[in-house]
Amino acid sequence: MQQTRPIRSFVLRQGRLTVAQQRAVETLLPAYGIPYAPVMLDLDAAFGRASPKILEIGFGMGTATAQIAQANPDKDYLGVEVHTPGVGNLLRLVQEHNLTNLRVIQHDAVEVLHDMIADSALDGIHIFFPDPWPKKRHHKRRLLQAESLRLLCGKLKPGGYLHFATDWEEYARWAQELLRAEKQLNNTVQDYAPRPEYRPLTKFEQRGLNLGHGVWDLIFRRI
């Protein structure tokens, strides 16, 4: 019987890996990385303390992730990303700023959630500027789907938050509809949320705002 391939929300692009990024992956991933394994992860043990745990899915080049971790030393951050240049860049920032509250898993986030994150283990989930897959025939590849949203909700503690941000208005409407329909979640505001202080304004985002482009933040809490 032929097995159906899972629909991925990402495409593994080669990208240019700099010497510094390659060196960071080789030397720092053993120290700050957590290898993927189909075994539930003890997050407190992974960070060496009991504190709020925030998962970020798809951190890109990791600049904002590092800034958030540096500004919030009382919280621990687990970043999940598949692309090696971004992983290498974030690891470099971890070492440069001595970020003891940040760990990295280089693997598919859905498999990490299924196999490594226990139910009600997270205080927050960040999904910032995921691939919008703008063509309608590609919408099935979007990270936020009804099924994946239920999976995310199960990993949040009661009162934990899910923060989604995008610069594609159509994707924002799509996400808002999904989040509102999920009975395990409540919106923290009437509509879209103002950008909270903990989410830094990136250069890319600022450039878009200067050109009149919008950015939409959705912050929902687990009931």
N, CA and C of each residue as an Amber inpcrd file, in Angstrom:
protein
   669
   0.8440000  -1.1950000   0.0000000   0.0000000   0.0000000   0.0000000
   0.8840000   1.2520000   0.0000000   0.6220000   2.1840000  -0.8820000
   1.4270000   3.3890000  -0.9950000   1.1170000   4.3580000   0.1530000
   2.1690000   4.8330000   0.8180000   2.0000000   5.7660000   1.9200000
   1.8410000   7.1860000   1.3790000   0.9460000   7.9450000   1.9890000
   0.7770000   9.3360000   1.5850000   1.8190000  10.1880000   2.2800000
   2.4440000  11.0730000   1.5470000   3.4720000  11.9410000   2.1110000
   2.7990000  13.0830000   2.8690000   3.3110000  13.4190000   4.0430000
   2.7210000  14.5380000   4.7870000   2.9380000  15.8520000   4.0550000
   1.9510000  16.7310000   4.1470000   2.0770000  18.0540000   3.5340000
   2.9360000  18.9210000   4.4310000   4.0020000  19.4650000   3.8900000
   4.9170000  20.2840000   4.6670000   4.5530000  21.7610000   4.5360000
   4.7900000  22.5020000   5.6120000   4.5460000  23.9430000   5.5920000
   5.8000000  24.7050000   5.1860000   6.8370000  23.9640000   4.7860000
   8.1050000  24.5960000   4.4240000   8.6990000  23.8740000   3.2270000
   9.6270000  24.5480000   2.5750000  10.4200000  23.9380000   1.5150000
  11.8810000  24.0750000   1.9330000  12.6110000  22.9650000   1.8810000
  14.0170000  23.0170000   2.2650000  14.8360000  23.6030000   1.1190000
  15.0900000  24.9010000   1.2120000  15.9160000  25.5840000   0.2250000
  17.3640000  25.5100000   0.6870000  18.2680000  25.3730000  -0.2550000
  19.6750000  25.2660000   0.1000000  20.1550000  26.5160000   0.8390000
  20.0050000  27.6750000   0.2110000  20.4610000  28.9050000   0.8410000
  21.9700000  28.9120000   0.9600000  22.5210000  30.0770000   1.1280000
  23.9710000  30.2000000   1.2560000  24.3500000  30.1180000   2.7250000
  25.1860000  29.1850000   3.0490000  25.6490000  28.9940000   4.4160000
  27.0140000  29.6450000   4.5570000  27.1080000  30.6710000   5.3900000
  28.3800000  31.3570000   5.5620000  29.3300000  30.4990000   6.3990000
  30.5850000  30.8650000   6.3600000  31.5930000  30.1450000   7.1460000
  31.2590000  30.2400000   8.6320000  30.8370000  31.4320000   9.0810000
  30.5020000  31.6260000  10.4920000  29.3010000  30.7890000  10.9000000
  28.2970000  30.7060000  10.0190000  27.1130000  29.9020000  10.3280000
  27.4550000  28.4250000  10.3740000  28.2720000  27.9720000   9.4300000
  28.6870000  26.5720000   9.4280000  29.4780000  26.2310000  10.6860000
  30.3760000  27.1280000  11.0710000  31.1730000  26.9080000  12.2750000
  30.2780000  26.8540000  13.5150000  29.2630000  27.7340000  13.5470000
  28.3380000  27.7530000  14.6900000  27.5660000  26.4540000  14.7930000
  27.0860000  25.9390000  13.6610000  26.3490000  24.6800000  13.6750000
  27.2430000  23.5450000  14.1770000  28.4830000  23.5150000  13.6970000
  29.3890000  22.4260000  14.0590000  29.8160000  22.4860000  15.5210000
  30.0460000  23.6950000  16.0230000  30.6220000  23.8200000  17.3690000
  29.5940000  24.1220000  18.4600000  28.4990000  24.7920000  18.1120000
  27.5580000  25.2470000  19.1320000  26.2830000  24.4150000  19.2210000
  25.9050000  23.7450000  18.1260000  24.6820000  22.9380000  18.1830000
  24.7650000  21.8400000  19.2510000  25.9210000  21.2080000  19.4490000
  26.0010000  20.2270000  20.5390000  25.7500000  20.8390000  21.9160000
  26.0840000  22.1190000  22.0830000  25.9250000  22.7680000  23.3880000
  24.5330000  23.3570000  23.5750000  24.0020000  24.0160000  22.5500000
  22.7250000  24.7340000  22.6680000  21.5940000  24.0820000  21.8960000
  21.8920000  23.0130000  21.1870000  20.8590000  22.3270000  20.4240000
  20.3040000  21.1320000  21.1750000  19.1000000  20.7620000  20.8240000
  18.4670000  19.5540000  21.3530000  18.1690000  18.6550000  20.1550000
  18.7740000  17.4850000  20.0780000  18.5330000  16.6040000  18.9240000
  17.0730000  16.1370000  18.9030000  16.5300000  16.0440000  17.6840000
  15.1850000  15.4900000  17.5680000  15.2180000  14.0140000  17.9530000
  14.2460000  13.5940000  18.7410000  14.0550000  12.1860000  19.0760000
  12.5910000  12.0010000  19.4370000  11.9850000  10.8820000  19.0670000
  10.5680000  10.6490000  19.3720000  10.3560000  10.2690000  20.8340000
  10.8440000  11.1260000  21.7280000  10.7420000  10.9270000  23.1700000
  10.3350000  12.2590000  23.7930000   9.3930000  12.2370000  24.7330000
   8.9530000  13.4720000  25.3620000  10.1050000  14.1690000  26.0780000
  10.2170000  15.4580000  25.8680000  11.3120000  16.2550000  26.3840000
  10.9550000  16.8350000  27.7480000  11.8650000  16.7060000  28.6930000
  11.7220000  17.3600000  29.9950000  12.2900000  18.7650000  29.8410000
  11.4190000  19.7420000  29.6560000  11.8720000  21.1000000  29.3700000
  12.6400000  21.7130000  30.5280000  12.2000000  21.4710000  31.7460000
  12.9260000  22.0160000  32.8950000  14.3430000  21.4500000  32.9550000
  14.4820000  20.1770000  32.6670000  15.8130000  19.5640000  32.6680000
  16.6600000  20.1170000  31.5250000  16.0350000  20.3660000  30.3680000
  16.7750000  20.8750000  29.2100000  17.3670000  22.2520000  29.4720000
  16.6640000  23.0600000  30.2790000  17.1380000  24.4090000  30.5840000
  17.7730000  24.5080000  31.9710000  17.6520000  23.4630000  32.7370000
  18.2610000  23.4580000  34.0590000  17.5350000  24.2750000  35.0980000
  16.2630000  24.5470000  34.8670000  15.4920000  25.3060000  35.8480000
  14.0020000  25.1950000  35.5280000  13.1880000  25.5390000  36.5200000
  11.7410000  25.6250000  36.3210000  11.3830000  27.0820000  36.0700000
  10.8650000  27.3680000  34.9030000  10.5140000  28.7370000  34.5190000
   9.5610000  28.6730000  33.3310000   8.9070000  29.7870000  32.9800000
   8.0000000  29.7620000  31.8330000   8.7180000  29.3360000  30.5550000
   8.0630000  28.5050000  29.7740000   8.6460000  27.9640000  28.5460000
   7.8580000  28.4460000  27.3340000   8.5750000  29.0540000  26.3910000
   7.9740000  29.5980000  25.1700000   8.5760000  28.8760000  23.9670000
   7.7250000  28.3920000  23.0810000   8.1600000  27.7470000  21.8470000
   8.0070000  28.7240000  20.6900000   9.0670000  28.8500000  19.8680000
   8.9510000  29.6350000  18.6280000   9.1080000  28.6940000  17.4540000
   8.1440000  28.7350000  16.5480000   8.1460000  27.8840000  15.3680000
   8.5860000  28.7000000  14.1630000   9.6990000  28.2930000  13.5410000
  10.1890000  28.9740000  12.3510000  10.7860000  30.3240000  12.6650000
  11.9780000  30.3410000  13.2580000  12.5550000  31.6210000  13.6940000
  13.3730000  32.3280000  12.6280000  13.4230000  31.7740000  11.4130000
  14.1390000  32.4530000  10.3340000  15.6220000  32.5650000  10.6390000
  16.1610000  33.7740000  10.6080000  17.5690000  33.9880000  10.9180000
  17.8090000  34.1700000  12.4130000  16.7420000  34.2020000  13.1970000
  16.8770000  34.1580000  14.6460000  17.1940000  35.4620000  15.3420000
  17.2670000  36.5620000  14.6010000  17.6320000  37.8400000  15.2250000
  16.6030000  38.2680000  16.2620000  15.3270000  38.2320000  15.8900000
  14.2740000  38.6240000  16.8320000  14.2030000  37.6460000  18.0020000
  14.4130000  36.3660000  17.7320000  14.3870000  35.3560000  18.7840000
  15.4440000  35.6430000  19.8430000  16.6390000  35.9710000  19.3850000
  17.7250000  36.2880000  20.3140000  17.4110000  37.5490000  21.1190000
  16.8280000  38.5470000  20.4590000  16.4790000  39.7890000  21.1540000
  15.4330000  39.5330000  22.2360000  14.4380000  38.7040000  21.9240000
  13.3840000  38.3950000  22.8920000  13.9770000  37.6550000  24.0920000
  14.8230000  36.6680000  23.8330000  15.4330000  35.9060000  24.9250000
  16.3270000  36.7880000  25.7910000  17.0560000  37.6870000  25.1590000
  17.9510000  38.5760000  25.9050000  17.1630000  39.5430000  26.7870000
  16.0180000  39.9920000  26.2870000  15.2060000  40.9670000  27.0320000
  14.3520000  40.3160000  28.1140000  14.2280000  38.9860000  28.0810000
  13.3650000  38.2830000  29.0390000  14.1230000  37.1120000  29.6720000
  15.1320000  37.3950000  30.4840000  15.9590000  36.3180000  31.0460000
  15.2160000  35.4130000  32.0200000  14.0300000  35.8270000  32.4610000
  13.2510000  35.0030000  33.3890000  12.4560000  33.9120000  32.6800000
  12.4670000  33.9150000  31.3430000  11.7290000  32.9260000  30.5600000
  12.7060000  32.1240000  29.7110000  12.3170000  30.8990000  29.3800000
  13.1290000  30.0350000  28.5290000  12.4710000  29.8850000  27.1660000
  13.2910000  29.8940000  26.1090000  12.8000000  29.8860000  24.7360000
  13.3710000  28.6970000  23.9650000  12.4770000  27.9650000  23.3180000
  12.8590000  26.8420000  22.4790000  12.4960000  27.1890000  21.0450000
  13.5150000  27.3460000  20.2020000  13.2870000  27.6920000  18.8050000
  13.3950000  26.4710000  17.9170000  12.4300000  26.3050000  17.0140000
  12.4210000  25.1770000  16.0870000  12.4890000  25.7260000  14.6640000
  13.4710000  25.2550000  13.9000000  13.6880000  25.7580000  12.5410000
  14.3480000  24.6420000  11.7330000  14.0410000  24.5760000  10.4280000
  14.6210000  23.5330000   9.5780000  15.8250000  24.0340000   8.7770000
  15.9110000  25.3260000   8.5330000  16.9220000  25.8520000   7.6240000
  18.2490000  26.1040000   8.3360000  19.3000000  25.5120000   7.8150000
  20.6070000  25.5470000   8.4600000  21.1940000  26.9510000   8.5940000
  21.1070000  27.8400000   7.5910000  21.6660000  29.1830000   7.7890000
  21.0530000  29.9050000   8.9880000  19.7330000  29.7900000   9.1640000
  19.0830000  30.4280000  10.3040000  19.5060000  29.8160000  11.6240000
  19.6140000  28.4890000  11.6480000  20.0620000  27.8050000  12.8590000
  21.4690000  28.2570000  13.2260000  22.3550000  28.3080000  12.2380000
  23.7230000  28.7460000  12.4900000  23.7890000  30.1740000  12.9720000
  22.9750000  31.0550000  12.3830000  22.9980000  32.4620000  12.7760000
  22.4930000  32.6420000  14.2020000  21.4170000  31.9330000  14.5610000
  20.9020000  32.0540000  15.9240000  21.9040000  31.4990000  16.9370000
  22.5310000  30.3850000  16.6300000  23.5330000  29.8320000  17.5380000
  24.6800000  30.8140000  17.7510000  25.0650000  31.4980000  16.6930000
  26.1190000  32.5110000  16.8170000  25.6920000  33.6260000  17.7690000
  24.4300000  34.0420000  17.6660000  23.9050000  35.0880000  18.5490000
  23.7970000  34.6000000  19.9870000  23.4400000  33.3340000  20.1560000
  23.3610000  32.7520000  21.5010000  24.7110000  32.8500000  22.2000000
  25.7720000  32.4870000  21.4690000  27.1140000  32.5660000  22.0460000
  27.5460000  34.0160000  22.2660000  27.2880000  34.8580000  21.2950000
  27.7170000  36.2560000  21.3720000  27.1170000  36.9710000  22.5680000
  25.8290000  36.6740000  22.8780000  25.1360000  37.3640000  23.9720000
  24.9960000  36.4850000  25.2270000  25.6190000  35.3210000  25.1930000
  25.5940000  34.4020000  26.3410000  24.1610000  34.1340000  26.7980000
  23.3460000  33.6890000  25.8620000  21.9250000  33.4680000  26.1280000
  21.7250000  32.0570000  26.6760000  21.6990000  31.9510000  27.9680000
  21.5380000  30.6400000  28.6040000  20.0930000  30.1650000  28.5970000
  19.1540000  31.0270000  28.1980000  17.7280000  30.6920000  28.2200000
  17.1720000  30.4070000  26.8280000  18.0320000  29.9400000  25.9210000
  17.5800000  29.6630000  24.5560000  18.1740000  28.3400000  24.0800000
  17.3290000  27.4650000  23.5380000  17.7510000  26.2030000  22.9500000
  17.1500000  26.0800000  21.5460000  17.7610000  25.2360000  20.7260000
  17.3730000  25.1120000  19.3170000  17.1630000  23.6480000  18.9570000
  16.0890000  23.3860000  18.2310000  15.8830000  22.0740000  17.6090000
  15.7790000  22.2930000  16.1010000  16.6390000  21.6420000  15.3470000
  16.5830000  21.7450000  13.8890000  15.8050000  20.5500000  13.3510000
  14.5200000  20.7660000  13.1610000  13.6540000  19.6710000  12.7150000
  12.2810000  20.2480000  12.3620000  11.4450000  19.4200000  11.7450000
  10.0790000  19.7980000  11.4170000   9.2810000  20.0390000  12.7020000
   8.6720000  21.2160000  12.8100000   7.9910000  21.6110000  14.0470000
   6.8140000  20.6970000  14.3880000   6.0790000  20.2430000  13.3880000
   4.9150000  19.3900000  13.6600000   5.3600000  18.0780000  14.3070000
   6.4570000  17.5050000  13.8190000   6.9650000  16.2690000  14.4130000
   7.5040000  16.5270000  15.8190000   8.1410000  17.6620000  16.0160000
   8.6260000  18.0250000  17.3520000   7.4470000  18.1310000  18.3160000
   6.3860000  18.7940000  17.8920000   5.2050000  18.9420000  18.7440000
   4.5830000  17.5840000  19.0740000   4.4470000  16.7460000  18.0700000
   3.8450000  15.4290000  18.2760000   4.6790000  14.5680000  19.2190000
   5.9960000  14.5520000  18.9930000   6.8490000  13.5320000  19.5900000
   7.6430000  13.9920000  20.8120000   7.8170000  15.3220000  20.9900000
   8.7460000  15.7840000  22.0220000   8.1330000  16.7190000  23.0630000
   7.0300000  17.3920000  22.7330000   6.4450000  18.3620000  23.6510000
   5.2220000  17.7580000  24.3280000   5.2700000  17.6760000  25.6340000
   4.1580000  17.0940000  26.3900000   2.9510000  18.0280000  26.3820000
   1.7780000  17.4760000  26.5840000   0.5720000  18.2920000  26.6840000
   0.6870000  19.2390000  27.8820000   0.1660000  20.4490000  27.7070000
   0.1460000  21.4840000  28.7570000   1.5440000  21.8130000  29.2800000
   2.5510000  21.7540000  28.3970000   3.9370000  22.0120000  28.8130000
   4.3870000  23.4480000  28.5520000   3.6560000  24.1860000  27.7040000
   4.1350000  25.4850000  27.2370000   3.3150000  26.6380000  27.8070000
   4.0180000  27.7220000  28.1000000   3.3650000  28.9560000  28.5360000
   3.0420000  29.8740000  27.3580000   3.6870000  29.6400000  26.2390000
   3.4290000  30.4690000  25.0690000   3.9880000  29.8360000  23.8110000
   3.4190000  30.2170000  22.6710000   3.8870000  29.7840000  21.3550000
   3.9560000  31.0030000  20.4510000   5.1020000  31.2010000  19.8040000
   5.2900000  32.3000000  18.8560000   5.3630000  31.7440000  17.4400000
   4.5810000  32.3150000  16.5470000   4.6650000  32.0120000  15.1150000
   4.7200000  33.3590000  14.4010000   5.9210000  33.8020000  14.0890000
   6.1070000  35.1390000  13.5310000   6.4670000  35.0500000  12.0440000
   5.6320000  35.6310000  11.2130000   5.8550000  35.7710000   9.7780000
   6.1780000  34.4390000   9.0920000   5.2920000  33.4430000   9.2540000
   5.4980000  32.1870000   8.5390000   5.2500000  32.3800000   7.0450000
   5.7210000  31.4320000   6.2600000   5.4930000  31.4760000   4.8090000
   3.9970000  31.5560000   4.5570000   3.5220000  32.6060000   3.8550000
   2.0680000  32.7560000   3.6560000   1.4930000  31.8450000   2.5860000
   2.3510000  31.2280000   1.7740000   1.8530000  30.4090000   0.6740000
   0.6490000  31.0990000   0.0230000   0.8730000  32.2100000  -0.6590000
  -0.2380000  33.0680000  -1.1080000  -1.1490000  32.4610000  -2.1700000
  -0.6290000  31.5490000  -3.0080000  -1.4860000  30.9630000  -4.0390000
  -2.5000000  30.0260000  -3.4000000  -3.7340000  30.1230000  -3.8590000
  -4.8180000  29.3660000  -3.2300000  -4.5440000  27.8640000  -3.2280000
  -3.9530000  27.3710000  -4.3010000  -3.6980000  25.9200000  -4.3720000
  -2.6400000  25.4680000  -3.3630000  -1.9030000  26.4560000  -2.7910000
  -0.8700000  26.1330000  -1.8020000  -1.3230000  26.3850000  -0.3650000
  -2.5680000  26.8320000  -0.1800000  -3.0260000  27.1410000   1.1780000
  -2.9460000  25.9230000   2.1050000  -3.0230000  24.7270000   1.5350000
  -2.9330000  23.5090000   2.3490000  -1.5550000  23.3640000   2.9940000
  -0.5650000  24.1110000   2.4870000   0.7800000  24.0520000   3.0580000
   0.9610000  25.0190000   4.2350000   0.0080000  25.8890000   4.4600000
   0.1560000  26.8510000   5.5450000   0.2720000  26.1340000   6.8890000
   1.1270000  26.6870000   7.7320000   1.3650000  26.0730000   9.0380000
   0.0870000  26.0020000   9.8580000  -0.6790000  27.0900000   9.8570000
  -1.9220000  27.0990000  10.6270000  -3.0370000  26.4340000   9.8310000
  -3.4840000  25.3120000  10.3180000  -4.6420000  24.5930000   9.8110000
  -5.4420000  24.1610000  11.0340000  -6.6760000  23.7630000  10.8390000
  -7.5060000  23.3690000  11.9830000  -6.8490000  22.2580000  12.7900000
  -6.2760000  21.2630000  12.0970000  -5.6640000  20.1310000  12.7970000
  -4.4160000  20.5530000  13.5580000  -3.5440000  21.3360000  12.9120000
  -2.3150000  21.7620000  13.5820000  -2.6240000  22.7100000  14.7370000
  -3.6960000  23.4870000  14.6150000  -4.0750000  24.3950000  15.6870000
  -4.5250000  23.6150000  16.9230000  -5.2590000  22.5410000  16.7150000
  -5.6550000  21.7000000  17.8530000  -4.4290000  21.1080000  18.5470000
  -3.4470000  20.7180000  17.7370000  -2.1960000  20.1950000  18.2940000
  -1.4890000  21.2610000  19.1300000  -1.4050000  22.4740000  18.6150000
  -0.7730000  23.5710000  19.3440000  -1.4990000  23.8530000  20.6550000
  -2.8110000  23.8850000  20.6070000  -3.6000000  24.1710000  21.8120000
  -3.3400000  23.1360000  22.8980000  -3.2040000  21.8850000  22.4940000
  -2.9710000  20.8310000  23.4670000  -1.6550000  20.9760000  24.2030000
  -0.6870000  21.6580000  23.5890000   0.6260000  21.8180000  24.2140000
   0.6770000  23.0230000  25.1550000  -0.3210000  23.8900000  25.0760000
  -0.3650000  25.0750000  25.9300000  -0.9950000  24.7700000  27.2850000
  -0.4410000  25.3790000  28.3190000  -1.0790000  25.3310000  29.6260000
  -2.3510000  26.1780000  29.5830000  -3.3310000  25.9190000  30.4310000
  -4.4610000  26.8490000  30.5510000  -3.9370000  28.2440000  30.8930000
  -4.3710000  29.2370000  30.1320000  -3.8580000  30.5880000  30.3000000
  -2.6630000  30.8920000  29.4360000  -2.0700000  29.8650000  28.8270000
  -0.9600000  30.0800000  27.9110000  -1.4300000  30.7640000  26.6380000
  -0.5050000  31.4110000  25.9270000  -0.9050000  32.2180000  24.7670000
  -0.3040000  31.7050000  23.4650000  -0.9980000  31.9740000  22.3900000
  -0.5200000  31.7200000  21.0280000  -0.4610000  33.0630000  20.3130000
   0.7350000  33.4460000  19.8620000   0.9360000  34.7350000  19.2070000
   1.3610000  34.4740000  17.7680000   0.5050000  34.9040000  16.8360000
   0.7350000  34.7550000  15.3980000   0.8540000  36.1410000  14.7910000
   1.8730000  36.3580000  13.9630000   2.0560000  37.6490000  13.2970000
   2.3610000  37.4240000  11.8230000   1.7710000  38.2600000  10.9650000
   2.0000000  38.1500000   9.5260000   1.8890000  39.5210000   8.8710000
   2.5600000  39.6540000   7.7390000   2.4340000  40.8910000   6.9600000
   1.6110000  40.6530000   5.6930000   0.8810000  39.5290000   5.6680000
  -0.0540000  39.2420000   4.5780000  -1.4710000  39.3480000   5.1210000
  -2.2290000  40.3260000   4.6550000  -3.5590000  40.5670000   5.2160000
  -4.4740000  39.3640000   5.0160000  -4.4090000  38.7440000   3.8600000
  -5.2810000  37.5910000   3.6030000  -4.9580000  36.4450000   4.5550000
  -3.6650000  36.2400000   4.8260000  -3.2670000  35.1980000   5.7750000
  -3.7150000  35.5620000   7.1910000  -3.6840000  36.8440000   7.5130000
  -4.1700000  37.2920000   8.8270000  -5.6480000  36.9720000   8.9840000
  -6.4360000  37.2120000   7.9470000  -7.8720000  36.8970000   8.0130000
  -8.0870000  35.3930000   8.1390000  -7.3040000  34.6240000   7.3730000
  -7.3610000  33.1610000   7.4320000  -7.0790000  32.6880000   8.8600000
  -5.9920000  33.2010000   9.4410000  -5.5880000  32.7890000  10.7840000
  -6.6180000  33.2170000  11.8280000  -7.1270000  34.4210000  11.6790000
  -8.1140000  34.9080000  12.6410000  -9.3730000  34.0300000  12.6270000
  -9.8010000  33.6290000  11.4510000 -10.9830000  32.7660000  11.3390000
 -10.7400000  31.4260000  12.0210000  -9.5580000  30.8440000  11.7970000
  -9.2220000  29.5700000  12.4220000  -9.1610000  29.6940000  13.9460000
  -8.5000000  30.7450000  14.4200000  -8.3270000  30.9260000  15.8580000
  -9.6650000  31.1750000  16.5520000 -10.5140000  31.9680000  15.9190000
 -11.8320000  32.2440000  16.5070000 -12.6980000  30.9840000  16.5590000
 -12.5040000  30.0980000  15.5990000 -13.3120000  28.8780000  15.5410000
 -12.8460000  27.8170000  16.5380000 -11.6210000  27.9670000  17.0500000
 -11.0820000  26.9800000  17.9800000 -11.6400000  27.2210000  19.3760000
 -12.3950000  26.2540000  19.8920000 -13.0990000  26.4190000  21.1570000
 -12.1720000  26.4410000  22.3680000 -10.9230000  26.0260000  22.1780000
  -9.9820000  26.0320000  23.2950000  -9.3090000  27.3910000  23.4960000
  -9.6200000  28.3520000  22.6200000  -8.9310000  29.6390000  22.6440000
  -9.9000000  30.8010000  22.7920000  -9.4110000  31.8560000  23.4160000
 -10.1100000  33.1500000  23.4740000  -9.1900000  34.2360000  22.9650000
  -9.7460000  35.1720000  22.2130000  -8.9590000  36.3100000  21.7470000
  -8.6780000  37.2450000  22.9220000  -7.4710000  37.7970000  22.9650000
  -7.1150000  38.7090000  24.0600000  -7.6240000  40.1180000  23.8190000
  -8.0410000  40.3990000  22.5770000  -8.5820000  41.7160000  22.2210000
  -9.8010000  41.4930000  21.3380000 -10.4380000  42.5670000  20.9200000
 -11.6250000  42.4600000  20.0890000 -11.2980000  41.9480000  18.6940000
 -10.1620000  42.4020000  18.1440000  -9.8420000  42.0900000  16.7550000
  -8.3680000  41.6930000  16.6620000  -7.5440000  42.5570000  16.0410000
  -6.1050000  42.3300000  15.9860000  -5.4450000  43.0550000  17.1610000
  -4.3640000  42.4630000  17.6670000  -3.6890000  43.0310000  18.8350000
  -2.6130000  44.0220000  18.4060000  -2.3720000  45.0610000  19.1950000
  -1.2050000  45.8990000  18.9520000   0.0610000  45.0850000  19.1910000
   1.1250000  45.4280000  18.4880000   2.3800000  44.6870000  18.6730000
   2.8500000  44.8310000  20.1160000   2.9830000  43.7140000  20.8430000
   3.4460000  43.8130000  22.2290000   4.9310000  44.1720000  22.2780000
   5.3620000  44.7160000  23.3920000   6.7460000  45.1680000  23.5250000
   7.7410000  44.0290000  23.3510000   7.3560000  42.8080000  23.7130000
   8.3180000  41.7100000  23.6370000   8.6360000  41.2960000  22.2000000
   7.7570000  41.6380000  21.2370000   8.0810000  41.2930000  19.8450000
   8.8020000  42.4590000  19.1970000  10.1010000  42.3350000  18.9500000
  10.8540000  43.4590000  18.3950000  10.4380000  43.7850000  16.9610000
  10.5750000  45.0420000  16.6240000  10.2990000  45.5060000  15.2660000
  11.5440000  45.2530000  14.4190000  11.4480000  44.3360000  13.4630000
  12.6070000  44.0090000  12.6450000  12.8240000  45.0690000  11.5580000
  14.0230000  45.0820000  10.9980000  14.3420000  46.0190000   9.9150000
  13.4230000  45.7810000   8.7150000  13.1730000  44.5030000   8.4130000
  12.2920000  44.1570000   7.3030000  10.8830000  44.6830000   7.5540000
  10.4070000  44.4980000   8.7780000   9.0620000  44.9550000   9.1200000
   8.9730000  46.4780000   9.0650000   9.9910000  47.1620000   9.5910000
   9.9990000  48.6160000   9.5780000  10.0130000  49.1560000   8.1580000
  10.7680000  48.4950000   7.2870000  10.8180000  48.9060000   5.8850000
   9.4400000  48.7790000   5.2550000   8.7410000  47.6960000   5.5450000
   7.3900000  47.5050000   5.0180000   6.4170000  48.5370000   5.5470000
   6.5110000  48.8380000   6.8380000   5.6290000  49.8460000   7.4310000
   5.8710000  51.2130000   6.8050000   7.1440000  51.5190000   6.5360000
   7.4750000  52.7980000   5.8970000   6.8720000  52.9080000   4.5010000
   6.6850000  51.7500000   3.8710000   6.0980000  51.7130000   2.5240000
   4.5740000  51.6030000   2.5630000   4.0120000  51.6070000   3.7690000
   2.5660000  51.5550000   3.9080000   2.0060000  50.1500000   4.0040000
   2.8810000  49.1530000   4.1640000   2.4120000  47.7730000   4.3030000
   1.9280000  47.5420000   5.7310000   0.9960000  46.6220000   5.8920000
   0.4590000  46.3450000   7.2180000   1.1170000  45.1440000   7.8650000
   0.9880000  45.0690000   9.1660000   1.3910000  43.8960000   9.9420000
   0.2620000  43.6060000  10.9190000  -0.1030000  42.3280000  11.0310000
  -1.2310000  41.9470000  11.8640000  -0.7670000  40.9440000  12.9280000
  -1.0720000  41.2630000  14.1870000  -0.7570000  40.3860000  15.3100000
  -2.0490000  39.8110000  15.8720000  -2.0460000  38.5190000  16.1060000
  -3.1670000  37.8330000  16.7420000  -2.6430000  37.1480000  18.0010000
  -3.2290000  37.4510000  19.1430000  -2.8040000  36.8530000  20.4060000
  -4.0310000  36.2580000  21.1000000  -4.0610000  34.9500000  21.1510000
  -5.1640000  34.2080000  21.7570000  -4.6500000  33.4520000  22.9810000
  -5.5160000  33.2200000  23.9550000  -5.1430000  32.4830000  25.1580000
  -5.9210000  31.1730000  25.2570000  -5.2350000  30.1920000  25.7790000
  -5.8430000  28.8780000  26.0250000  -6.7980000  28.9690000  27.1980000
  -7.9780000  28.4780000  27.0160000  -8.9810000  28.4880000  28.0780000
  -8.6080000  27.4740000  29.1600000
